[in-house]
Amino acid sequence: MARIFNTIGKIGLALAVTGGVVQSALYNVDGGQRAVIFDRLRGVQDEVVGEGTHFLIPWIQRPIIFDIRSKPRNIPVITGSKDLQNVNITLRILFRPQVPALPKIYTNLGIDYDERVLPSITTEVLKAVVAQFDASDLITQRELVSTKVSEELSERALQFGLILDDISLTHLTFGREFTEAVELKQVAQQEAERARYIVEKAEQQKKAAVISAEGDSLAAEMLAQAFGKAGEGLVELRKLEAAEDIAYQLSKSRNIVYLPQGQQTLLSLPQ
């Protein structure tokens, strides 16, 4: 009986050891990930392992897991413009590693490759591009600046095995002196526009007065000519027209009382 239990114990121990060995020889690569194998005898292997469950040699080989999905990163940079103004820029980058370049990335840069590469190359490219523009041009030509930064930064990142899916300027501010100068310029422009409006309004009023005076002069001249041709008849006609208009206006008023000719205003009352 003791021999049977001893045999069962040995079998159980063997199964446990075998299970531990098998467990240590398996590793998983999840979706959106890739693995690079480090071999203690041969170093980093050139083959990149895809998704799924894979075997390795325990204690000899070790998997290094990389996330190959796009990840965002904000990088603030302080630089100078062409006219020597301080510029604060924040760049938002979506990046991911090139899958075939993962062994080289791990060998040269390590797992934290983005910390080692992106801040330095972003600062380098932004300083080079922003120095080509004046501070005012950075505002009016922002799309052009963003395009140049995107092209040069993407090309620079490829040298390290990185792909930049999207690059955008999310924040752009200037030093206090330049901001105050811009505000003063805007105030001056508003004052100039207001003064120009006042001048134009005065010119229009002047033109209107001249036109009105010319019209009155022409009317007086025409009346003088009419008087010369028609004599007193035109004056009598104007009087009749004025009297007709007055009579029409009085006829519509309820406070008007018509009395016979010769009748006094106060009626004669009996004694």
NORSUL-V689674 format. One record per residue. RES is the residue in one small letter. BURIAL is + if it has 9 or more other ideal C-beta (glycine too) atoms within 8 Angstrom, else -. D_LAST is the distance of its C-alpha to the last C-alpha in whole Angstrom. Layout:
res | burial | d_last
RES | BURIAL | D_LAST
RES | BURIAL | D_LAST
This chain:
res | burial | d_last
m | - | 166
a | - | 165
r | - | 166
i | - | 164
f | - | 161
n | - | 162
t | - | 162
i | - | 159
g | - | 158
k | - | 159
i | - | 157
g | - | 154
l | - | 155
a | - | 156
l | - | 152
a | - | 150
v | - | 152
t | - | 152
g | - | 148
g | - | 147
v | + | 149
v | - | 147
q | - | 144
s | - | 144
a | + | 145
l | + | 142
y | - | 139
n | - | 135
v | + | 133
d | - | 130
g | - | 127
g | - | 126
q | + | 129
r | + | 132
a | + | 135
v | + | 138
i | + | 141
f | + | 143
d | + | 147
r | - | 149
l | - | 152
r | - | 150
g | - | 147
v | + | 143
q | + | 144
d | - | 142
e | - | 141
v | + | 138
v | + | 138
g | - | 135
e | - | 133
g | - | 135
t | - | 138
h | + | 141
f | - | 144
l | + | 146
i | - | 149
p | - | 148
w | - | 148
i | - | 149
q | + | 146
r | - | 142
p | + | 139
i | + | 136
i | - | 133
f | + | 130
d | - | 127
i | + | 126
r | - | 122
s | - | 120
k | + | 118
p | - | 115
r | + | 116
n | + | 113
i | + | 115
p | + | 113
v | + | 114
i | - | 113
t | + | 113
g | + | 112
s | + | 111
k | - | 112
d | - | 109
l | - | 111
q | + | 108
n | + | 109
v | + | 108
n | + | 108
i | + | 109
t | + | 110
l | + | 112
r | + | 112
i | + | 115
l | + | 116
f | + | 120
r | + | 123
p | + | 127
q | + | 129
v | - | 131
p | - | 135
a | + | 134
l | + | 134
p | + | 138
k | - | 137
i | + | 134
y | + | 136
t | - | 139
n | - | 137
l | + | 133
g | - | 134
i | - | 131
d | - | 128
y | + | 129
d | + | 125
e | - | 125
r | - | 127
v | + | 126
l | + | 122
p | - | 121
s | - | 123
i | + | 123
t | + | 119
t | + | 119
e | + | 121
v | + | 119
l | + | 116
k | + | 117
a | + | 118
v | + | 115
v | + | 113
a | + | 114
q | - | 114
f | + | 110
d | + | 107
a | + | 105
s | - | 102
d | + | 104
l | + | 105
i | - | 102
t | - | 101
q | + | 104
r | + | 105
e | - | 106
l | - | 109
v | + | 110
s | + | 110
t | - | 112
k | + | 115
v | + | 115
s | + | 116
e | - | 118
e | + | 120
l | + | 120
s | + | 121
e | - | 124
r | + | 125
a | + | 125
l | + | 127
q | - | 130
f | + | 130
g | + | 130
l | + | 126
i | + | 124
l | + | 120
d | - | 118
d | - | 114
i | + | 113
s | - | 110
l | + | 108
t | - | 106
h | - | 105
l | + | 105
t | - | 103
f | + | 104
g | - | 104
r | - | 101
e | - | 101
f | + | 101
t | + | 98
e | - | 96
a | - | 97
v | + | 96
e | - | 92
l | - | 92
k | - | 92
q | - | 90
v | - | 87
a | - | 88
q | - | 88
q | - | 84
e | - | 83
a | - | 84
e | - | 82
r | - | 79
a | - | 80
r | - | 80
y | - | 77
i | - | 75
v | - | 77
e | - | 76
k | - | 73
a | - | 72
e | - | 74
q | - | 72
q | - | 69
k | - | 70
k | - | 71
a | - | 68
a | - | 66
v | - | 68
i | - | 68
s | - | 64
a | - | 64
e | - | 66
g | - | 64
d | - | 61
s | - | 63
l | - | 64
a | - | 60
a | - | 59
e | - | 62
m | - | 61
l | - | 58
a | - | 59
q | - | 62
a | + | 59
f | + | 57
g | - | 60
k | - | 60
a | - | 57
g | - | 55
e | - | 51
g | - | 51
l | + | 52
v | - | 49
e | - | 46
l | - | 48
r | - | 47
k | - | 44
l | - | 43
e | - | 45
a | - | 43
a | - | 40
e | - | 41
d | - | 42
i | - | 38
a | - | 36
y | - | 39
q | - | 38
l | - | 34
s | - | 35
k | - | 36
s | - | 34
r | - | 31
n | - | 29
i | - | 28
v | - | 25
y | - | 25
l | - | 22
p | - | 22
q | - | 24
g | - | 21
q | - | 18
q | - | 17
t | - | 18
l | - | 14
l | - | 12
s | - | 9
l | - | 6
p | - | 4
q | - | 0
